[in-house]
């Protein structure tokens, strides 16, 4: 019977458990995504006055909307997010 050499401690970092908690920022971004199509519809029907100013500020900060010549418009990024939502990717 042969003896095996004693095992050396592993130098690898211990495996991390998968992150199961969702950050507040991720929840906020998801809430903004959920409201995006309705917001775009209001803009298309020229009812921007019905959009909460804080919501507009958050969309502008994410570069989903921009102010252009005093008018609120959806950006290319915002259009792409809408396409993703409509196709079920997000």
Protein Blocks (a to p, Z undefined) as FASTA:
>chain_A
ZZdddddddfbdcdddddfbdcfklmmmmmmmmmmmmmmmmmmnopmkmpcfklmmmmmm
nopacceehiacddfklmmmmmmmmnopZZ
